[in-house]
Amino acid sequence: MHLVSIIENKEIEKRIALTPEISKKYIDLGFKLSLTKNYGNHLGFEDEHYKNVGVNFSESEEEIINNADIFIQLGLPKDDKLSLLKENQTLVGSLNSFSNKEKLDDLKKKNINCFSLELLPRITRAQSMDILSSQANLAGYKAVIEAFQVYEKAIPMMMTAAGTVPAAKVLVVGAGVAGLQAIATAKRMGAVVFATDVRMASKEQVESLGGKFLTVEGSENLETEGGYAKEASDEFKKKQEELLSETLKKIDLIICTALIPGRAAPKIIKEDMFKNLQPGSVIYDLAAVQGGNTVFTEVNKIVEKDGVKILGEANILNKLPVSASNLYAKNIFNFISNLYDKQNKKLNINLEDEIIEKTLIK
């Protein structure tokens, strides 16, 4: 079988779906691999590294896509690339099935198999394929680093002859994978960490990392069967706002990570809450692309409001593209290995397999 990938639009996406290490694993399984020239050069993966393990190269994206059985990418390719796909080819990536529904429906009508890995079920067997977790882990870490770089005070408590510098106080909004990594990173750097989440199951995880979980009185468990957060009731939101408003009086940095799949990010830090934040505070909003968890977040800008800096990037993983690519490539390989019938050397789209059934665009 022929597996291919082409260069992403590097202005918005520096990650890649195939590294030389993972390319060798595909070839050992019996796949033929083709890439566009200079595929991984920007990350230090030279064409020669790929050729050494048996990868073929071409300057023609059209030729590569035409010859593909499986086409793997980060996101949904541009329209001119999608138009080249033919019946019975398979597209695998993070295709953002909620916002790209119309385009994916068109591909489905052409009998193209589209697998979108953000739809992967949260089950034990799928953990090695979980692109959301692997990428969110890195994003949570990097968000803390970026926020700390902008913050103009020391992070850990320091006792000196001239006096004591107090530890920075960090609030993490949303205790999913990104939030938990943000908590762990901030704690390692000496901050005092608080966290909030609509899922009560997060309390134990937050506290195991040394964070203090902010519990809304009479909390309801707002967690879907798939392990994601769901929309809170108006009463819960009101209680959460009151608790947050009071907590913000002692907070120096906020890391926002709250997202609901397929929906705009919930507005958690409201305009009137900013009066409780001290000038010099910093907010890093990982939900910026989906509208942000604060009312003032703007994508790829540092917004200053009453002395508070608000940061939010379209793709924070562009700042960790090598680590992110290594993990993403392994996730995709594990997914395709599950999809591949090694004995008969073909894909087995077995809809009785929950992993395959949930990720296939129908």
N, C-alpha and C positions, 0 to 999 in steps of 0.2 A: 504493500500500500504506500501511496505517496503522500507525505505530510509536508506542508509548506507554511511559511510565515513571511510577511513583508515588513519593511520598515514603517514604523508608526509615524504620525505627524509629530516630529520632535519638538515643535513649538509648544505642544500641549501634553505630550507624552514621551518621556525619556525611557520608560521601562520597555523591556522586550519579553517575548514569550518563550524564547529558546536560548539557552546558554550552551556552550560547548559540552559541559558535563552532562547535561540532560539530553543533548543531541545524541551522544554516544549510547545512552540508555535506549532511546528510540531505535537506533540502528541495530543494537543488540537484539531487540525484539523482532527485527525483520523489516522495519520501515525504511523507505527511501526518503531522504530529506532534501529539500531545496529552499534556499534563501536568496534574498536580493543582496547584491554586493554591498559591502560596508554595513551590514546588518547590525552588528554590535560594536563597531569601532568606537563610538562615542562613550562606551562604558569600559573600554580596554579589552574587549573581546574581538581580536583581529580575525579577518577571514581565514587566515592560516590556521588559527586555533580550531575553527570548525572543519576546515578541509582535512586536518590531521585525523579527525575521527570519522571522516567519510561523507561530509555534507557537500552537496553540489551548489554552485552559485550561478545566478543569471542576472543580467542587467534588466531583463524584461519582466515587469510585474505581471503583465498580461499572460505571458507564457507560463509563469509559475502558477498563477491561479487556475489557468485552463487545465493544467496537468494534475491538479490537486485532487486527492480523495478527501483529505482533511486539511482545513485551513484554520490555523490558530492565531489569534491576535489578543491584544489587551481589551480594546473596546470594539464597537461595531465599526467596520471599515467605512470609508467614504462611499458615496453613491456610485461613483465611477468604478470602484472596485467591486461593489456589490453586484453591479450589472453584469460582471464577468462570470459570476457563479452559475453553475449549471445543475440540472437535475441529478439527484442522488449524491451530490457533494455534501460535505459536513463542515459546518462552521462552529468553532468552539471559542468562547471567550467570556468576558464580562460585558454582556451585550445591552445591559440596562433595559430590560424587557418592558419596564413600565413606561418609560418616555419614548422608546423606539418601537412601540407596538405596531404602528402602521407599516414600517419598513420590514419588520420581522414577519408580519402577516403576508406581505408580498413575497418574501423568500419562501415561506411555507407553501404558498400557492404554486411555486415553481418546483415543489418537492425537494427542497433543500433542507437538510436536517440542521436545525440551529439549537445549540446547547448553551444556555446562559448560566454561568456558574454562581452568580449571586443568588440564584434560586435553590441552591443546594440545601437539602434538608439537614437540620442540626441533629445528626445521629452519629454514633461512635465510628461507624464504618466510613463515614464521609470526612472525618477530621483531617486526614492527610490531603484532601482535595479542597479544603475550605479556603478559598481565596479571600473572602471577607475577613476572616480571622487573621490570616497571615499578614495581610496588608494593613488592617486596622491596628495590629500590634505595633508595627513600625510607625504608623501615623501617630499613635498615642505617645510614643517615646519622643518623636521628633517635635510634636506640638509643645511639649514641656521645654525642650531645649530652645526652641524658637522664642517662646514666651520669656524664658529666663534671660535670653540675650538682650531683649528689649527692656526688661525690668532693670532699674538703675540702682538697686540695692543688693546687698549680699543675700544669699539664700539660706545657708545654715546659721545657727546661732554661733556667735563668736564672743568669747570672753577675753577681753584685753585689759591692760592696765589703764586704758583711757575710758573704759566702760564696756558694757555688753551690747552687742548687736543682736537683736531678737531674730529668731528664725522666721522666714517668710511663711505666710499662711496661704495655702492653695485650696481652692474649691474645684472639684471635678464634677461637672454636670453630665450625668450619664455614665453608668458603671458597666458598660459592655466591654468588649475586648479592648478597644482603644482607651476607654476610661480606666480600666484596671491597670493597663500598662502605664498610663499617665500617673496614676497613684503611685505605682511602684517606682517609677523614675523620679518623681518629685521627692518621695521618701528617701531614696538613695542619696539625693543631693542635699538632704538635711532640712527639708521643709516640713511644716506641720500640715497635714492633709485632711480635708473634709470632702465628703462625696454625697451625692444624691442621685436617686434613680426611682422610676415608678415601679420597678420590679423588686419586691421584697426579698426575693432569692439573692439579690446582690449584696444584701447587708453582711452576710457571713464572709463573702469574698472580699469585700472592702475592708472589713476588720482584720481579716487574715493578713492583709498587706500593710497593716498599721494605720489605716485611715479611720476616721470617725464618720459613721453613716448618719446622715440627717434623716430622721424618721418623721414623716407627717402623721399627726395624730389620726387614728382611724384609717390607716392606709389600706388601700385595696391592692390586690396583686394584679398589676396590669402587664401580664405577660401572655403572649400567644403560645399555642402548643409547640410552635417551632422555636421558641426561646427568644423571640424578638419583643420589643416594647410595643404596646398598642396605645391608642388614644386614651387620655385620662378624662374623667368626668369633670364638669365645671366646678363641682364642689371640691374635688381633689386639687384641681388647678389653683383654686383660691387659697386653700390651706398651704399648698406648696409655695405660692407666691409670698405669703405672709412669713413662712419660715425662712425662705431665701432672703427676703428683704432684711430681716433681722440679722441673718448670718453675714451678709455682705459688709456690714459695718466693721468686721474684723478681718476681712479677706484682702490679700494683696494681689493674687493672681487667680484667674479663672480659666479652666480648660473646658470648653464646651464640646461634647461628643454626642449629644442626643439626636437620634435619627429614627424615623419610622419608615420602613421600606415602602417605596412607591408614593410617598407623601412629602409635602413641603415640611421642612424641619420645624418643630414646635418652637414658638417664641417664648423662651423661658426667662431671659433677662429683659424685663420690660423697661420702658423709658423712665418711669418714676422710681425704679430701683437704683438708677445711676446716682441719685443724690446720696445714697448710703455708701458709695465707693469712695475711697480716698484718692485724691490726685496722685498720679504716679502708678496707679494700679494698671494691670495689663490683662486683657482677655484674648485668648487664642480660640477661635471658633472653627472647629473641624467640620462643622455643618454648613459652612459658608456657601458651598455650591448648591445646596438645597434650600437656600434662603436664610440660613443662619439661625442660631439660638438666641441672638440678641437683635433688637430692633434696628441697630445701627451698623451691623456687619455689612461690608462690601467686599466682593471677591477681588483678591489680589491688591488690596489697598490697606494701608494702616490709617484707620479713622481715629481721630482724637475727639473725645466728647467729655467736656468738663474735666480735662486733665487725665482722662482714662484712655489708654490706647487699645484699640480693637483690631486684631489681625485675623485674616482669613484668606487662605490660598485656594485656587482651583484644584491644585494637585500637589499636596505637600510631599507626596512620594517621589516627585521629581528631584527632591533634595536627598533622597536615599535610593537612587535608581538601581544601583548594583545589588544591594541587599534585597530590595523589593523584587527585582527581576529573578534573582536566584530562588526566592520562595515561590513566586508566581509560576515559574517554569516547572518546579517540582509539583505544585498543586495540579497543573494541567496534565503533566505526565501521569500522575496517579489516577486522574479522572479517565484519561484515554486508555490506560492499562485496564481499567475496569470495563471499558466499553469494547475492548478489542478481544476477539476470539483468536487466541494464539495458535490453536491447533489448525484452524481453517484459514488463518491469515486474512480475516475480514472483520468489519464492525458487527457487533451483535446488539442491536437496539432492542433490548429486552425490557419491555414496559412493566414487567413484574418486579424489576429491580427498582426500588424506591429512588435511588440516586439518579438513575436514567430517566425515570418517569417524571420526576419533579423538575428536572433541568431542561428537558426537551420542550421547545416552544410548540404548542399544539394549536 
